[in-house]
Amino acid sequence: MLNFSCPVCGNFLYTDGKTYKCEKGHCFDVAKQGYVNLLQSQQSKLKRHGDDKLMVRARYEFLNDGYYAPLMERLCDAVNRYLPDKASIIDAGCGDCCYSSYIAEKLYSKQLDIAGIDISKDAVIFGAKRKSNLRLAIASVFSMPFADLSTDAILNVFSPFAVDEYARILKCGGYLFRVIPLENHLFGLKEKVYDKPYKNPTEEVNIDGFTLVENIEVKYTLELKSIESIDNLFKMTPYYYKTSKQDQAKLNGIQSLKTPVEFSVLIYKKH
């Protein structure tokens, strides 16, 4: 079983009722929603960590409406093909756990051992609402509360890329499932908001210490037919927070929107 590690001393944490404890006596209470906070105060000087409630709620509602279902299906298929039964998976930067919960439910018969971490308390709370029996913790992907060489796979879906931590935690021969946006992703949304819309930069896909074994592209046109869906899409992206009030207002009252959505599902194997 995949265990959390104590963020203070690094020893394994075991459950004692509603508390996680290590052999040195460090204790971490489980919140009523079912997650544990393993983020140490010195890891960040910010009062608010990660995505805020507005962004998390928008993403939760948008993904629940099934708009990214083709991506979820392809990612789930890849996990099914590459991982054996009872494999352990860490969802690093799990957000509201939409992707890992989908995998847990669709691949229930494989009895996968899945844990999720995110630095955002709001995200983890929404993830717990999915009730997929994932073990959840508030923690940074750059200081992950897991032992060296302790997991079979890591999910990295639109989250910060902490490759050194992934290499530390993954077993030799373990898999990294990484999802990134391609250059035309959400370009239709950008056309509505910006006078000079820009394409996403091309990301480097080669990683030291890993072999890229498969690159699955998922491309389709998304058609949104409600103000609420358009608003959720915009607010769940970083664009909303980087856009002036004047440009944000350009979406007011728009009731339909077509935009390309483009992803790469990159599967790596650790050397």
C-alpha positions as CSV (number, residue, x, y, z in Angstrom):
1,M,0.0,0.0,0.0
2,L,1.2,3.5,-0.9
3,N,1.9,5.4,2.3
4,F,2.2,9.1,3.0
5,S,5.5,10.1,4.6
6,C,5.9,12.5,7.5
7,P,6.8,16.0,6.1
8,V,8.9,16.7,9.2
9,C,11.1,13.6,9.5
10,G,10.3,11.5,6.4
11,N,9.1,8.4,8.3
12,F,6.0,6.5,7.2
13,L,2.7,7.8,8.5
14,Y,0.2,5.3,9.8
15,T,-3.4,5.9,10.7
16,D,-4.6,6.0,14.2
17,G,-8.3,6.8,14.2
18,K,-8.7,10.2,12.7
19,T,-5.0,11.0,12.9
20,Y,-1.8,10.2,10.9
21,K,1.2,9.5,13.0
22,C,4.8,8.6,12.6
23,E,7.1,6.7,14.9
24,K,8.7,9.9,16.1
25,G,5.4,11.2,17.3
26,H,4.5,13.8,14.7
27,C,0.7,13.9,14.3
28,F,-1.5,15.2,11.5
29,D,-5.3,15.2,12.0
30,V,-7.7,14.1,9.2
31,A,-10.2,16.8,8.3
32,K,-13.9,16.0,8.3
33,Q,-13.8,15.9,4.5
34,G,-11.3,13.1,4.7
35,Y,-8.0,14.7,3.7
36,V,-4.8,15.4,5.7
37,N,-2.8,18.6,5.6
38,L,0.9,17.7,5.1
39,L,2.0,21.2,3.9
40,Q,4.6,22.6,6.2
41,S,4.4,26.4,6.7
42,Q,8.0,26.9,5.7
43,Q,7.4,25.4,2.2
44,S,5.6,28.6,1.1
45,K,5.3,32.1,2.5
46,L,2.0,32.7,0.8
47,K,-1.2,32.8,2.9
48,R,-3.2,31.2,0.0
49,H,-1.7,28.2,-1.7
50,G,-2.5,27.1,-5.3
51,D,-5.8,27.6,-7.1
52,D,-8.5,29.6,-5.3
53,K,-12.1,28.5,-4.7
54,L,-13.4,30.4,-7.7
55,M,-11.1,28.6,-10.1
56,V,-11.6,25.2,-8.4
57,R,-15.4,25.5,-8.4
58,A,-15.5,26.6,-12.1
59,R,-13.2,23.6,-13.1
60,Y,-15.3,21.2,-11.0
61,E,-18.5,22.2,-12.6
62,F,-17.1,22.4,-16.2
63,L,-15.4,19.0,-16.0
64,N,-18.6,17.5,-14.4
65,D,-20.4,18.5,-17.6
66,G,-18.2,16.1,-19.6
67,Y,-16.5,18.6,-21.9
68,Y,-13.2,16.9,-21.5
69,A,-14.5,13.3,-21.6
70,P,-12.5,12.4,-24.7
71,L,-9.3,13.3,-22.8
72,M,-10.3,11.4,-19.7
73,E,-11.1,8.3,-21.8
74,R,-7.7,8.3,-23.6
75,L,-5.8,8.9,-20.4
76,C,-7.7,6.1,-18.6
77,D,-7.1,3.8,-21.6
78,A,-3.3,4.5,-21.4
79,V,-3.3,3.8,-17.6
80,N,-5.1,0.5,-18.2
81,R,-2.7,-0.6,-20.9
82,Y,0.5,0.3,-19.1
83,L,-0.2,-0.5,-15.5
84,P,-0.8,-3.9,-13.9
85,D,-3.5,-4.7,-11.4
86,K,-3.0,-3.2,-7.9
87,A,-0.5,-0.7,-9.2
88,S,0.1,2.4,-7.1
89,I,-0.5,5.9,-8.6
90,I,0.1,9.4,-7.2
91,D,-1.9,12.2,-8.8
92,A,0.6,15.0,-8.4
93,G,-1.3,18.3,-8.4
94,C,-4.6,16.5,-8.3
95,G,-6.9,19.5,-8.3
96,D,-10.5,18.4,-7.9
97,C,-9.4,14.8,-8.7
98,C,-11.6,14.6,-11.8
99,Y,-9.1,12.6,-13.7
100,S,-7.9,10.2,-11.0
101,S,-11.4,9.7,-9.8
102,Y,-12.5,8.8,-13.3
103,I,-9.6,6.3,-13.5
104,A,-10.4,4.8,-10.1
105,E,-14.1,4.3,-11.1
106,K,-13.6,3.0,-14.7
107,L,-10.7,0.7,-13.7
108,Y,-12.3,-0.5,-10.4
109,S,-11.5,-4.1,-11.2
110,K,-7.8,-3.4,-11.3
111,Q,-7.8,-2.4,-7.6
112,L,-5.5,0.5,-8.2
113,D,-4.0,2.2,-5.1
114,I,-4.4,5.9,-5.8
115,A,-3.4,8.9,-3.7
116,G,-3.7,12.6,-4.6
117,I,-1.9,15.7,-3.4
118,D,-2.4,19.4,-4.2
119,I,-1.1,22.6,-2.6
120,S,-4.6,24.1,-2.8
121,K,-6.9,23.3,0.2
122,D,-9.9,24.3,-1.9
123,A,-8.9,21.9,-4.6
124,V,-8.5,19.0,-2.2
125,I,-11.9,19.7,-0.6
126,F,-13.6,19.5,-4.0
127,G,-11.6,16.4,-4.7
128,A,-12.9,14.8,-1.6
129,K,-16.5,15.4,-2.8
130,R,-16.0,12.9,-5.6
131,K,-15.9,10.1,-3.0
132,S,-13.7,7.8,-5.0
133,N,-11.8,6.5,-2.0
134,L,-8.7,8.3,-3.0
135,R,-6.3,9.2,-0.1
136,L,-5.8,12.9,-0.3
137,A,-3.3,15.4,1.2
138,I,-2.5,19.0,1.0
139,A,1.1,19.1,-0.1
140,S,3.4,20.6,-2.7
141,V,4.5,18.6,-5.8
142,F,8.0,20.0,-5.2
143,S,8.2,18.4,-1.8
144,M,6.0,15.3,-2.0
145,P,5.2,13.3,1.2
146,F,6.2,10.0,-0.2
147,A,9.2,7.7,0.2
148,D,11.9,7.2,-2.5
149,L,11.0,4.7,-5.2
150,S,7.6,4.1,-3.7
151,T,5.1,4.3,-6.5
152,D,4.4,2.6,-9.9
153,A,3.0,5.7,-11.6
154,I,2.5,9.4,-11.4
155,L,-0.2,11.5,-13.1
156,N,0.7,15.1,-14.0
157,V,-2.4,16.6,-15.6
158,F,-2.1,20.4,-16.2
159,S,-0.2,20.8,-13.0
160,P,3.3,22.1,-12.1
161,F,6.0,19.8,-13.5
162,A,8.3,18.7,-10.6
163,V,10.5,16.2,-12.6
164,D,13.1,15.8,-9.8
165,E,10.5,14.7,-7.3
166,Y,8.9,12.4,-9.9
167,A,12.2,10.7,-10.5
168,R,12.8,10.4,-6.8
169,I,9.4,8.8,-6.0
170,L,8.9,6.6,-9.1
171,K,10.1,3.0,-9.0
172,C,12.6,2.0,-11.7
173,G,10.5,1.2,-14.7
174,G,7.6,3.2,-13.4
175,Y,5.4,5.4,-15.6
176,L,4.7,9.1,-15.8
177,F,1.5,10.1,-17.4
178,R,1.7,13.8,-18.4
179,V,-1.0,15.9,-20.1
180,I,-0.1,19.2,-21.7
181,P,-2.1,21.6,-23.9
182,L,-1.1,21.9,-27.6
183,E,-0.7,25.2,-29.5
184,N,-4.3,25.7,-30.6
185,H,-5.9,24.7,-27.3
186,L,-8.7,27.1,-26.4
187,F,-7.8,29.4,-29.2
188,G,-11.5,30.2,-29.9
189,L,-11.8,31.4,-26.3
190,K,-8.8,33.6,-26.7
191,E,-10.2,35.1,-30.0
192,K,-13.2,36.3,-28.0
193,V,-11.1,37.9,-25.3
194,Y,-7.9,39.3,-26.8
195,D,-7.4,41.7,-29.7
196,K,-4.3,39.7,-30.6
197,P,-4.9,36.1,-29.5
198,Y,-1.8,34.0,-29.2
199,K,-1.1,30.3,-29.6
200,N,0.4,28.2,-26.7
201,P,4.2,27.8,-26.9
202,T,5.5,24.4,-27.9
203,E,6.7,22.4,-24.9
204,E,9.8,20.3,-24.7
205,V,8.7,16.7,-24.3
206,N,12.1,15.0,-23.8
207,I,13.0,14.5,-20.1
208,D,16.3,13.4,-18.7
209,G,16.1,10.0,-17.0
210,F,12.8,9.1,-18.8
211,T,12.0,7.5,-22.2
212,L,8.9,8.8,-24.0
213,V,7.1,5.6,-25.0
214,E,3.9,7.1,-26.4
215,N,2.5,10.5,-27.4
216,I,-1.3,10.4,-27.8
217,E,-2.9,13.6,-29.3
218,V,-6.5,14.4,-28.5
219,K,-8.0,17.1,-30.7
220,Y,-11.7,18.1,-31.2
221,T,-13.9,21.1,-31.4
222,L,-15.8,22.1,-28.2
223,E,-19.1,23.8,-28.6
224,L,-20.5,25.6,-25.5
225,K,-24.1,26.6,-25.5
226,S,-24.6,28.4,-22.2
227,I,-23.3,31.5,-20.5
228,E,-22.6,29.4,-17.4
229,S,-20.4,26.9,-19.3
230,I,-18.4,29.7,-21.1
231,D,-18.0,31.5,-17.7
232,N,-16.7,28.3,-16.1
233,L,-14.3,27.6,-18.9
234,F,-12.8,31.0,-18.7
235,K,-12.6,31.1,-14.9
236,M,-11.0,27.7,-14.6
237,T,-8.0,28.8,-16.7
238,P,-5.1,31.1,-15.8
239,Y,-6.3,33.5,-18.5
240,Y,-9.0,34.8,-16.3
241,Y,-6.5,36.0,-13.7
242,K,-4.1,37.5,-16.3
243,T,-6.8,39.4,-18.2
244,S,-7.9,43.0,-17.7
245,K,-11.4,43.7,-16.5
246,Q,-12.0,45.3,-19.9
247,D,-11.1,42.2,-21.8
248,Q,-12.9,39.9,-19.3
249,A,-16.1,41.9,-20.0
250,K,-16.0,40.8,-23.7
251,L,-17.5,37.5,-22.7
252,N,-20.5,39.1,-21.0
253,G,-23.7,37.9,-22.5
254,I,-22.1,35.5,-25.0
255,Q,-24.3,32.4,-25.1
256,S,-22.4,30.1,-27.4
257,L,-18.7,29.5,-28.2
258,K,-16.8,27.2,-30.4
259,T,-13.1,26.5,-29.7
260,P,-10.5,23.8,-30.5
261,V,-9.3,21.8,-27.6
262,E,-6.0,20.0,-28.1
263,F,-4.0,17.9,-25.7
264,S,-1.1,15.6,-25.7
265,V,-1.1,12.6,-23.3
266,L,2.6,11.8,-22.9
267,I,3.6,8.5,-21.4
268,Y,7.2,8.2,-20.1
269,K,9.0,5.2,-18.5
270,K,11.7,5.9,-15.9
271,H,15.1,4.5,-16.7
